[in-house]
């Protein structure tokens, strides 16, 4: 990832793990805590392990939300996240088009279907 890109946030205060999470979210959004855990090769083979990994990754995703790098929305029991930069582009798009879109709701619907299908 290019560090000097004007639209990219400052990642200098992130741990290596948080940076890796953020870079994954930039590549594959919207996503959920379990999808992130799965892509990081965590063992989610049974219900208890899924619950543990969901809690672990939700914690780190919430830290990225607090640092204003990603946005989140609850969909059932899943925490769905996407980069803040996407919202910035969405707002610019709405201003230029003079239209109102609810991309967040569309992302949530899409991710909820994906989570339900994977469960």
N, CA, C and O atoms as a MOPAC input file, in Angstrom:
PM7 MOZYME 1SCF
protein

 N      0.84800 1    -1.16800 1     0.00000 1
 C      0.00000 1     0.00000 1     0.00000 1
 C      0.89600 1     1.23400 1     0.00000 1
 O      1.89400 1     1.27200 1     0.72000 1
 N      0.55800 1     2.22400 1    -0.78400 1
 C      1.34500 1     3.43100 1    -0.90100 1
 C      1.09900 1     4.32500 1     0.29900 1
 O     -0.05000 1     4.65500 1     0.59200 1
 N      2.16400 1     4.73000 1     1.00900 1
 C      2.02100 1     5.52200 1     2.22200 1
 C      1.72900 1     6.98800 1     1.95900 1
 O      1.19400 1     7.66300 1     2.83800 1
 N      2.06500 1     7.51200 1     0.76700 1
 C      1.92000 1     8.93400 1     0.49400 1
 C      0.62800 1     9.29300 1    -0.20500 1
 O      0.46300 1    10.44100 1    -0.61900 1
 N     -0.28200 1     8.37200 1    -0.35100 1
 C     -1.53900 1     8.64800 1    -1.03500 1
 C     -2.36000 1     9.60300 1    -0.17200 1
 O     -2.57700 1     9.32000 1     1.00600 1
 N     -2.83100 1    10.74300 1    -0.73400 1
 C     -3.52100 1    11.75700 1     0.07000 1
 C     -4.84300 1    11.29500 1     0.68700 1
 O     -5.26400 1    11.84100 1     1.70700 1
 N     -5.50100 1    10.30200 1     0.09100 1
 C     -6.77400 1     9.83400 1     0.62500 1
 C     -6.62500 1     8.77000 1     1.70400 1
 O     -7.59800 1     8.42200 1     2.37400 1
 N     -5.42800 1     8.25800 1     1.87300 1
 C     -5.21700 1     7.19300 1     2.83800 1
 C     -4.95100 1     7.77900 1     4.22300 1
 O     -4.22500 1     8.76400 1     4.35800 1
 N     -5.54000 1     7.17000 1     5.24800 1
 C     -5.32600 1     7.65700 1     6.61100 1
 C     -3.93000 1     7.31700 1     7.11200 1
 O     -3.23700 1     6.47700 1     6.53800 1
 N     -3.53100 1     7.97800 1     8.18400 1
 C     -2.24700 1     7.72200 1     8.82000 1
 C     -2.34200 1     6.41300 1     9.60000 1
 O     -3.16600 1     6.28400 1    10.50500 1
 N     -1.51500 1     5.46500 1     9.25500 1
 C     -1.53700 1     4.15100 1     9.89900 1
 C     -0.38000 1     3.97000 1    10.87200 1
 O     -0.15400 1     2.86800 1    11.37300 1
 N      0.35000 1     5.04300 1    11.14100 1
 C      1.55800 1     4.91700 1    11.95700 1
 C      1.27500 1     4.47000 1    13.39200 1
 O      2.15100 1     3.87300 1    14.01700 1
 N      0.09300 1     4.73400 1    13.93200 1
 C     -0.21800 1     4.35600 1    15.30200 1
 C     -0.77400 1     2.95000 1    15.45100 1
 O     -1.14600 1     2.54600 1    16.55300 1
 N     -0.83500 1     2.20200 1    14.36100 1
 C     -1.40800 1     0.85600 1    14.41500 1
 C     -0.34700 1    -0.19500 1    14.70900 1
 O      0.80900 1    -0.06800 1    14.30500 1
 N     -0.76400 1    -1.22500 1    15.41500 1
 C      0.12000 1    -2.38200 1    15.58700 1
 C      0.19500 1    -3.11100 1    14.24100 1
 O     -0.59200 1    -2.83700 1    13.33400 1
 N      1.13100 1    -4.02400 1    14.12300 1
 C      1.25600 1    -4.79100 1    12.88200 1
 C     -0.03300 1    -5.56400 1    12.59700 1
 O     -0.47800 1    -5.64700 1    11.45200 1
 N     -0.62400 1    -6.12700 1    13.64800 1
 C     -1.85200 1    -6.89600 1    13.48000 1
 C     -3.00600 1    -6.00200 1    13.02800 1
 O     -3.76900 1    -6.38100 1    12.13900 1
 N     -3.13900 1    -4.81800 1    13.63200 1
 C     -4.20000 1    -3.88100 1    13.23900 1
 C     -4.00400 1    -3.41900 1    11.79300 1
 O     -4.97000 1    -3.28100 1    11.04200 1
 N     -2.76700 1    -3.18700 1    11.41800 1
 C     -2.47400 1    -2.76800 1    10.03700 1
 C     -2.85600 1    -3.87400 1     9.05700 1
 O     -3.42800 1    -3.60600 1     8.00000 1
 N     -2.53800 1    -5.11100 1     9.41200 1
 C     -2.87700 1    -6.24600 1     8.56400 1
 C     -4.39600 1    -6.38900 1     8.43000 1
 O     -4.90500 1    -6.66900 1     7.34500 1
 N     -5.11100 1    -6.19500 1     9.53700 1
 C     -6.57400 1    -6.22900 1     9.49900 1
 C     -7.11800 1    -5.13600 1     8.58300 1
 O     -7.98200 1    -5.38400 1     7.74200 1
 N     -6.60000 1    -3.93100 1     8.75900 1
 C     -7.07400 1    -2.80100 1     7.96700 1
 C     -6.82200 1    -3.03100 1     6.47600 1
 O     -7.68600 1    -2.75600 1     5.64400 1
 N     -5.64900 1    -3.53000 1     6.15200 1
 C     -5.32900 1    -3.79100 1     4.74600 1
 C     -6.24500 1    -4.86300 1     4.17000 1
 O     -6.63900 1    -4.78500 1     3.00700 1
 N     -6.58700 1    -5.87000 1     4.98300 1
 C     -7.52700 1    -6.89700 1     4.52800 1
 C     -8.89100 1    -6.26900 1     4.24200 1
 O     -9.51100 1    -6.57200 1     3.22300 1
 N     -9.35700 1    -5.40000 1     5.13300 1
 C    -10.66800 1    -4.75500 1     4.96500 1
 C    -10.67600 1    -3.86700 1     3.72200 1
 O    -11.68400 1    -3.79400 1     3.01900 1
 N     -9.57400 1    -3.20100 1     3.45200 1
 C     -9.48500 1    -2.38600 1     2.23200 1
 C     -9.65600 1    -3.24500 1     0.98400 1
 O    -10.24800 1    -2.81000 1    -0.00400 1
 N     -9.13800 1    -4.45400 1     1.03600 1
 C     -9.20500 1    -5.35500 1    -0.11300 1
 C    -10.54600 1    -6.07400 1    -0.23000 1
 O    -11.03300 1    -6.29500 1    -1.33900 1
 N    -11.14600 1    -6.44100 1     0.89700 1
 C    -12.35000 1    -7.28500 1     0.87600 1
 C    -13.42300 1    -6.71400 1     1.78700 1
 O    -13.58800 1    -7.15800 1     2.92300 1
 N    -14.13200 1    -5.75000 1     1.29400 1
 C    -15.22000 1    -5.16600 1     2.07400 1
 C    -16.51500 1    -5.31600 1     1.30600 1
 O    -16.46800 1    -5.43400 1     0.08200 1
 N    -17.65400 1    -5.31700 1     1.94300 1
 C    -17.83400 1    -5.39200 1     3.39400 1
 C    -17.47200 1    -6.78900 1     3.88100 1
 O    -17.53500 1    -7.75900 1     3.12600 1
 N    -17.09700 1    -6.87400 1     5.13500 1
 C    -16.71300 1    -8.15400 1     5.71400 1
 C    -17.14500 1    -8.20800 1     7.17200 1
 O    -17.52000 1    -7.19400 1     7.76100 1
 N    -17.08900 1    -9.38800 1     7.73700 1
 C    -17.47900 1    -9.58300 1     9.13600 1
 C    -16.29600 1   -10.13700 1     9.92100 1
 O    -15.28800 1   -10.53900 1     9.33900 1
 N    -16.42300 1   -10.15400 1    11.23400 1
 C    -15.36200 1   -10.66300 1    12.10300 1
 C    -15.03400 1   -12.11800 1    11.76300 1
 O    -13.86300 1   -12.49700 1    11.72700 1
 N    -16.05400 1   -12.92600 1    11.51500 1
 C    -15.80400 1   -14.33400 1    11.19000 1
 C    -15.13000 1   -14.50900 1     9.83300 1
 O    -14.28200 1   -15.38600 1     9.66700 1
 N    -15.50100 1   -13.68700 1     8.87400 1
 C    -14.84900 1   -13.75900 1     7.56500 1
 C    -13.37400 1   -13.38700 1     7.68600 1
 O    -12.51500 1   -13.99100 1     7.04400 1
 N    -13.09400 1   -12.38600 1     8.51500 1
 C    -11.70500 1   -11.99500 1     8.74000 1
 C    -10.96200 1   -13.14300 1     9.41300 1
 O     -9.86300 1   -13.50300 1     8.99000 1
 N    -11.55200 1   -13.72000 1    10.45600 1
 C    -10.92000 1   -14.84000 1    11.16900 1
 C    -10.62400 1   -15.98400 1    10.21800 1
 O     -9.54300 1   -16.57200 1    10.25900 1
 N    -11.57700 1   -16.29600 1     9.36800 1
 C    -11.40100 1   -17.38500 1     8.41200 1
 C    -10.25500 1   -17.09200 1     7.44400 1
 O     -9.45400 1   -17.97600 1     7.14000 1
 N    -10.17900 1   -15.85900 1     6.96300 1
 C     -9.12000 1   -15.50900 1     6.01900 1
 C     -7.75200 1   -15.46400 1     6.69900 1
 O     -6.72600 1   -15.59200 1     6.03100 1
 N     -7.72800 1   -15.28000 1     8.03200 1
 C     -6.48200 1   -15.29600 1     8.77900 1
 C     -6.16300 1   -16.71700 1     9.27100 1
 O     -5.32300 1   -16.91800 1    10.14800 1
 N     -6.85800 1   -17.68600 1     8.67900 1
 C     -6.63100 1   -19.10500 1     8.95300 1
 C     -6.84900 1   -19.50400 1    10.40700 1
 O     -6.14900 1   -20.37200 1    10.92900 1
 N     -7.81100 1   -18.87500 1    11.05300 1
 C     -8.17700 1   -19.26100 1    12.41100 1
 C     -9.06200 1   -20.50100 1    12.34000 1
 O     -9.76900 1   -20.72000 1    11.35700 1
 N     -9.01200 1   -21.30300 1    13.39000 1
 C     -9.83700 1   -22.50700 1    13.47400 1
 C    -11.24300 1   -22.10500 1    13.91000 1
 O    -11.44800 1   -21.69000 1    15.05100 1
 N    -12.21100 1   -22.22900 1    13.00200 1
 C    -13.61300 1   -21.93200 1    13.32800 1
 C    -14.47800 1   -23.15000 1    13.00100 1
 O    -15.57800 1   -23.04300 1    12.45900 1
 N    -13.93000 1   -24.30200 1    13.35300 1
 C    -14.56600 1   -25.55700 1    12.96200 1
 C    -15.80400 1   -25.91600 1    13.78100 1
 O    -16.63700 1   -26.69400 1    13.31600 1
 N    -15.94300 1   -25.37200 1    14.97900 1
 C    -17.15000 1   -25.66200 1    15.75900 1
 C    -17.71200 1   -24.36900 1    16.33600 1
 O    -17.09600 1   -23.30800 1    16.23300 1
 N    -18.87600 1   -24.47300 1    16.93700 1
 C    -19.60200 1   -23.29100 1    17.41700 1
 C    -18.80400 1   -22.50200 1    18.45800 1
 O    -18.75900 1   -21.27300 1    18.40900 1
 N    -18.17800 1   -23.20800 1    19.39400 1
 C    -17.41000 1   -22.53500 1    20.44600 1
 C    -16.21400 1   -21.77800 1    19.87100 1
 O    -15.92100 1   -20.66100 1    20.29800 1
 N    -15.53100 1   -22.37500 1    18.91500 1
 C    -14.38500 1   -21.71400 1    18.28100 1
 C    -14.83900 1   -20.52000 1    17.45100 1
 O    -14.16600 1   -19.49000 1    17.42800 1
 N    -15.96900 1   -20.64800 1    16.77300 1
 C    -16.51500 1   -19.51400 1    16.01100 1
 C    -16.81500 1   -18.35000 1    16.94200 1
 O    -16.49700 1   -17.20000 1    16.63800 1
 N    -17.42200 1   -18.65600 1    18.06700 1
 C    -17.78700 1   -17.62000 1    19.03900 1
 C    -16.52900 1   -16.92700 1    19.56900 1
 O    -16.48600 1   -15.70100 1    19.67400 1
 N    -15.52000 1   -17.71000 1    19.89700 1
 C    -14.27100 1   -17.15600 1    20.42900 1
 C    -13.58600 1   -16.26400 1    19.39200 1
 O    -13.13300 1   -15.16600 1    19.71500 1
 N    -13.51300 1   -16.73900 1    18.14800 1
 C    -12.84900 1   -15.95900 1    17.09800 1
 C    -13.65800 1   -14.71700 1    16.71900 1
 O    -13.09200 1   -13.66200 1    16.43500 1
 N    -14.97000 1   -14.85100 1    16.71800 1
 C    -15.82500 1   -13.69800 1    16.43100 1
 C    -15.59300 1   -12.60700 1    17.47800 1
 O    -15.47900 1   -11.43100 1    17.13400 1
 N    -15.52400 1   -12.99200 1    18.74300 1
 C    -15.27800 1   -12.03700 1    19.82600 1
 C    -13.90800 1   -11.39800 1    19.68700 1
 O    -13.76400 1   -10.18400 1    19.83100 1
 N    -12.89500 1   -12.22300 1    19.40300 1
 C    -11.52800 1   -11.71300 1    19.25600 1
 C    -11.44300 1   -10.68200 1    18.13700 1
 O    -10.92700 1    -9.58200 1    18.33600 1
 N    -11.94900 1   -11.03800 1    16.96800 1
 C    -11.82000 1   -10.13500 1    15.82600 1
 C    -12.75500 1    -8.93200 1    15.93400 1
 O    -12.41800 1    -7.84700 1    15.46200 1
 N    -13.91300 1    -9.10800 1    16.54400 1
 C    -14.80800 1    -7.96600 1    16.76000 1
 C    -14.12400 1    -6.92700 1    17.64700 1
 O    -14.28700 1    -5.72500 1    17.43700 1
 N    -13.36500 1    -7.38500 1    18.63000 1
 C    -12.61900 1    -6.47000 1    19.50400 1
 C    -11.65500 1    -5.61200 1    18.67800 1
 O    -11.63000 1    -4.39000 1    18.82300 1
 N    -10.87000 1    -6.24600 1    17.82100 1
 C     -9.90000 1    -5.50400 1    17.02300 1
 C    -10.58200 1    -4.62900 1    15.97100 1
 O    -10.10200 1    -3.53500 1    15.67200 1
 N    -11.68000 1    -5.09600 1    15.41600 1
 C    -12.41500 1    -4.27900 1    14.44800 1
 C    -12.98000 1    -3.03800 1    15.12600 1
 O    -12.96800 1    -1.95400 1    14.54400 1
 N    -13.47200 1    -3.18900 1    16.34700 1
 C    -13.99700 1    -2.02300 1    17.08200 1
 C    -12.88300 1    -1.02800 1    17.38000 1
 O    -13.12200 1     0.18000 1    17.39100 1
 N    -11.67100 1    -1.51500 1    17.62200 1
 C    -10.53700 1    -0.60800 1    17.82400 1
 C    -10.28400 1     0.21800 1    16.55400 1
 O     -9.97900 1     1.40800 1    16.63400 1
 N    -10.41200 1    -0.41900 1    15.38600 1
 C    -10.23700 1     0.31000 1    14.13000 1
 C    -11.37400 1     1.30100 1    13.89800 1
 O    -11.16700 1     2.35900 1    13.30500 1
 N    -12.57600 1     0.95600 1    14.36600 1
 C    -13.70300 1     1.89800 1    14.29200 1
 C    -13.40100 1     3.11400 1    15.16700 1
 O    -13.60500 1     4.25100 1    14.74100 1
 N    -12.91700 1     2.87800 1    16.38500 1
 C    -12.57900 1     3.97400 1    17.29700 1
 C    -11.49900 1     4.88000 1    16.71900 1
 O    -11.48000 1     6.08000 1    16.98900 1
 N    -10.60400 1     4.30800 1    15.92500 1
 C     -9.53700 1     5.09300 1    15.29600 1
 C    -10.01000 1     5.72300 1    13.98800 1
 O     -9.23000 1     6.35300 1    13.27500 1
 N    -11.28500 1     5.54900 1    13.68500 1
 C    -11.94000 1     6.13300 1    12.51000 1
 C    -11.31800 1     5.70000 1    11.17900 1
 O    -11.19500 1     6.48400 1    10.23900 1
 N    -10.93300 1     4.42100 1    11.13900 1
 C    -10.40600 1     3.85400 1     9.90400 1
 C    -11.46100 1     3.04700 1     9.16300 1
 O    -11.43200 1     2.94500 1     7.93600 1
 N    -12.39000 1     2.47500 1     9.91900 1
 C    -13.46600 1     1.69000 1     9.32200 1
 C    -14.79200 1     2.09600 1     9.94800 1
 O    -14.83600 1     2.73100 1    11.00100 1
 N    -15.85900 1     1.71800 1     9.28100 1
 C    -17.20700 1     1.93000 1     9.79500 1
 C    -17.79300 1     0.55200 1    10.06100 1
 O    -17.37100 1    -0.44400 1     9.47500 1
 N    -18.78000 1     0.51500 1    10.96300 1
 C    -19.37200 1    -0.78100 1    11.29000 1
 C    -20.87400 1    -0.66200 1    11.46100 1
 O    -21.42700 1     0.41300 1    11.69200 1
 N    -21.50200 1    -1.81800 1    11.33700 1
 C    -22.94300 1    -1.92100 1    11.52400 1
 C    -23.22900 1    -3.33700 1    11.98200 1
 O    -22.65100 1    -4.29000 1    11.45900 1
 N    -24.11500 1    -3.48100 1    12.95200 1
 C    -24.51900 1    -4.81200 1    13.39900 1
 C    -25.60100 1    -5.33300 1    12.45900 1
 O    -26.54300 1    -4.61700 1    12.11800 1
 N    -25.45300 1    -6.58100 1    12.05100 1
 C    -26.45900 1    -7.27000 1    11.24200 1
 C    -26.69400 1    -8.60600 1    11.93500 1
 O    -25.92800 1    -9.55300 1    11.75800 1
 N    -27.75700 1    -8.66900 1    12.72300 1
 C    -27.97900 1    -9.85400 1    13.53700 1
 C    -26.88400 1    -9.91600 1    14.58400 1
 O    -26.68300 1    -8.95700 1    15.32900 1
 N    -26.18000 1   -11.02700 1    14.65000 1
 C    -25.06400 1   -11.16400 1    15.58400 1
 C    -23.72400 1   -10.80400 1    14.95700 1
 O    -22.69000 1   -10.88300 1    15.62000 1
 N    -23.73000 1   -10.41800 1    13.70600 1
 C    -22.48800 1   -10.12600 1    12.99100 1
 C    -22.17500 1    -8.64100 1    12.99400 1
 O    -23.06800 1    -7.80000 1    12.89300 1
 N    -20.90100 1    -8.33700 1    13.11100 1
 C    -20.41300 1    -6.97700 1    12.97300 1
 C    -19.86200 1    -6.85400 1    11.55400 1
 O    -18.87900 1    -7.50600 1    11.20100 1
 N    -20.50100 1    -6.01600 1    10.75000 1
 C    -20.10000 1    -5.81500 1     9.36000 1
 C    -19.27400 1    -4.53000 1     9.30000 1
 O    -19.66400 1    -3.51100 1     9.87000 1
 N    -18.13700 1    -4.57900 1     8.61400 1
 C    -17.25400 1    -3.41600 1     8.54700 1
 C    -16.85600 1    -3.11000 1     7.10500 1
 O    -16.85100 1    -3.98500 1     6.24000 1
 N    -16.52400 1    -1.84000 1     6.87500 1
 C    -16.02200 1    -1.37900 1     5.58800 1
 C    -15.18000 1    -0.13500 1     5.84400 1
 O    -15.36100 1     0.51900 1     6.87200 1
 N    -14.26200 1     0.21200 1     4.93900 1
 C    -13.36000 1     1.35000 1     5.14700 1
 C    -14.09600 1     2.69300 1     5.13500 1
 O    -15.05000 1     2.88000 1     4.37800 1
 N    -13.64900 1     3.61700 1     5.97200 1
 C    -14.20900 1     4.97300 1     6.00000 1
 C    -14.03500 1     5.63800 1     4.64800 1
 O    -14.89800 1     6.39900 1     4.21300 1
 N    -12.93300 1     5.35900 1     3.98700 1
 C    -12.67000 1     5.97800 1     2.69000 1
 C    -13.79000 1     5.68300 1     1.69700 1
 O    -14.08200 1     6.51000 1     0.83400 1
 N    -14.41200 1     4.52900 1     1.80700 1
 C    -15.54000 1     4.18300 1     0.94500 1
 C    -16.69000 1     5.14800 1     1.19200 1
 O    -17.34100 1     5.59600 1     0.24800 1
 N    -16.94000 1     5.47000 1     2.45100 1
 C    -18.00200 1     6.42000 1     2.78300 1
 C    -17.68800 1     7.80500 1     2.23400 1
 O    -18.58800 1     8.51100 1     1.77900 1
 N    -16.42500 1     8.19500 1     2.27300 1
 C    -16.04500 1     9.50400 1     1.73200 1
 C    -16.34500 1     9.57300 1     0.24100 1
 O    -16.89100 1    10.56400 1    -0.24600 1
 N    -15.98400 1     8.51000 1    -0.48400 1
 C    -16.25900 1     8.47800 1    -1.91500 1
 C    -17.76200 1     8.44300 1    -2.19000 1
 O    -18.23800 1     9.03700 1    -3.15700 1
 N    -18.49800 1     7.74500 1    -1.33500 1
 C    -19.94900 1     7.65700 1    -1.49000 1
 C    -20.58200 1     9.03800 1    -1.34900 1
 O    -21.46700 1     9.40400 1    -2.12200 1
 N    -20.12600 1     9.80100 1    -0.35800 1
 C    -20.67200 1    11.14300 1    -0.13600 1
 C    -20.36600 1    12.04100 1    -1.33000 1
 O    -21.23200 1    12.78500 1    -1.79000 1
 N    -19.14600 1    11.97100 1    -1.82400 1
 C    -18.77900 1    12.77100 1    -2.99900 1
 C    -19.66500 1    12.37800 1    -4.18200 1
 O    -20.15100 1    13.24100 1    -4.91300 1
 N    -19.87000 1    11.08700 1    -4.36300 1
 C    -20.71500 1    10.60200 1    -5.44200 1
 C    -22.12900 1    11.15300 1    -5.30800 1
 O    -22.71400 1    11.59600 1    -6.29700 1
 N    -22.68800 1    11.13300 1    -4.09100 1
 C    -24.03600 1    11.65900 1    -3.86500 1
 C    -24.11300 1    13.14900 1    -4.18300 1
 O    -25.08300 1    13.62200 1    -4.77600 1
 N    -23.08800 1    13.87000 1    -3.78500 1
 C    -23.07300 1    15.31800 1    -4.04400 1
 C    -23.03400 1    15.58400 1    -5.55000 1
 O    -23.77400 1    16.42500 1    -6.06000 1
 N    -22.16800 1    14.86100 1    -6.24900 1
 C    -22.04300 1    15.07100 1    -7.69000 1
 C    -23.29900 1    14.66900 1    -8.44900 1
 O    -23.67300 1    15.32100 1    -9.42500 1
 N    -23.93800 1    13.61900 1    -8.01600 1
 C    -25.14400 1    13.12900 1    -8.69000 1
 C    -26.41100 1    13.79600 1    -8.18500 1
 O    -27.44700 1    13.75800 1    -8.84900 1
 N    -26.32800 1    14.40300 1    -7.01600 1
 C    -27.51400 1    15.01600 1    -6.43800 1
 C    -28.55300 1    13.99000 1    -6.04000 1
 O    -29.74200 1    14.30300 1    -5.98200 1
 N    -28.12600 1    12.77900 1    -5.76700 1
 C    -29.03500 1    11.70000 1    -5.40900 1
 C    -28.70000 1    11.20200 1    -4.01600 1
 O    -27.60900 1    11.43600 1    -3.49700 1
 N    -29.65800 1    10.51200 1    -3.42500 1
 C    -29.45500 1     9.92100 1    -2.10500 1
 C    -29.40200 1     8.40900 1    -2.25700 1
 O    -30.35700 1     7.78800 1    -2.72200 1
 N    -28.27700 1     7.82300 1    -1.86000 1
 C    -28.12000 1     6.37300 1    -1.86900 1
 C    -27.82900 1     5.91400 1    -0.45900 1
 O    -27.21000 1     6.64000 1     0.32000 1
 N    -28.26000 1     4.73900 1    -0.13200 1
 C    -27.93900 1     4.17600 1     1.16800 1
 C    -27.06100 1     2.94700 1     0.95400 1
 O    -27.51400 1     1.81000 1     1.08800 1
 N    -25.78200 1     3.20300 1     0.61400 1
 C    -24.85400 1     2.11800 1     0.35600 1
 C    -24.64200 1     1.25800 1     1.59500 1
 O    -24.50700 1     0.03800 1     1.49700 1
 N    -24.61300 1     1.89800 1     2.75700 1
 C    -24.40400 1     1.12900 1     3.98800 1
 C    -25.48000 1     0.06600 1     4.13300 1
 O    -25.18200 1    -1.07800 1     4.47400 1
 N    -26.72000 1     0.43300 1     3.87800 1
 C    -27.80800 1    -0.53800 1     3.98300 1
 C    -27.63700 1    -1.65300 1     2.95600 1
 O    -27.88500 1    -2.81900 1     3.25900 1
 N    -27.21400 1    -1.30100 1     1.74400 1
 C    -26.97500 1    -2.31700 1     0.71400 1
 C    -25.84600 1    -3.25100 1     1.12200 1
 O    -25.93700 1    -4.45900 1     0.90700 1
 N    -24.76400 1    -2.69900 1     1.71800 1
 C    -23.65900 1    -3.52800 1     2.18400 1
 C    -24.12500 1    -4.49200 1     3.26800 1
 O    -23.76200 1    -5.66800 1     3.27500 1
 N    -24.93400 1    -3.97000 1     4.17900 1
 C    -25.42100 1    -4.79400 1     5.28400 1
 C    -26.27900 1    -5.93200 1     4.75200 1
 O    -26.13900 1    -7.07400 1     5.19100 1
 N    -27.16200 1    -5.63200 1     3.81500 1
 C    -28.01100 1    -6.67400 1     3.23600 1
 C    -27.16500 1    -7.74100 1     2.55500 1
 O    -27.38900 1    -8.93700 1     2.74500 1
 N    -26.19200 1    -7.30400 1     1.76200 1
 C    -25.31900 1    -8.23500 1     1.06200 1
 C    -24.52100 1    -9.08600 1     2.05300 1
 O    -24.44700 1   -10.30700 1     1.91700 1
 N    -23.93700 1    -8.43700 1     3.03200 1
 C    -23.12500 1    -9.16600 1     4.01300 1
 C    -23.98700 1   -10.08700 1     4.86200 1
 O    -23.54800 1   -11.18500 1     5.20400 1
 N    -25.19700 1    -9.67400 1     5.21100 1
 C    -26.08700 1   -10.51500 1     6.00300 1
 C    -26.44200 1   -11.78100 1     5.24500 1
 O    -26.48400 1   -12.86600 1     5.82400 1
 N    -26.69500 1   -11.64500 1     3.96000 1
 C    -26.99300 1   -12.81700 1     3.13800 1
 C    -25.78900 1   -13.75100 1     3.09000 1
 O    -25.93200 1   -14.97100 1     3.16600 1
 N    -24.60600 1   -13.16700 1     2.96300 1
 C    -23.37700 1   -13.95700 1     2.90500 1
 C    -23.13700 1   -14.66700 1     4.23000 1
 O    -22.78900 1   -15.84800 1     4.23900 1
 N    -23.31700 1   -13.96900 1     5.35400 1
 C    -23.14800 1   -14.56700 1     6.66800 1
 C    -24.15100 1   -15.68700 1     6.88600 1
 O    -23.79400 1   -16.75100 1     7.39100 1
 N    -25.40200 1   -15.45600 1     6.51100 1
 C    -26.45600 1   -16.46800 1     6.67500 1
 C    -26.13000 1   -17.69400 1     5.82200 1
 O    -26.33400 1   -18.83000 1     6.25000 1
 N    -25.62700 1   -17.45500 1     4.61900 1
 C    -25.30200 1   -18.55300 1     3.71700 1
 C    -24.13200 1   -19.37200 1     4.26100 1
 O    -24.09600 1   -20.59200 1     4.10600 1
 N    -23.16800 1   -18.68600 1     4.90400 1
 C    -21.97700 1   -19.36100 1     5.43100 1
 C    -22.22400 1   -20.05400 1     6.76800 1
 O    -21.43400 1   -20.90400 1     7.17900 1
 N    -23.29800 1   -19.70100 1     7.44000 1
 C    -23.54600 1   -20.26100 1     8.78100 1
 C    -23.98900 1   -21.70300 1     8.71500 1
 O    -24.23800 1   -22.32000 1     9.75100 1

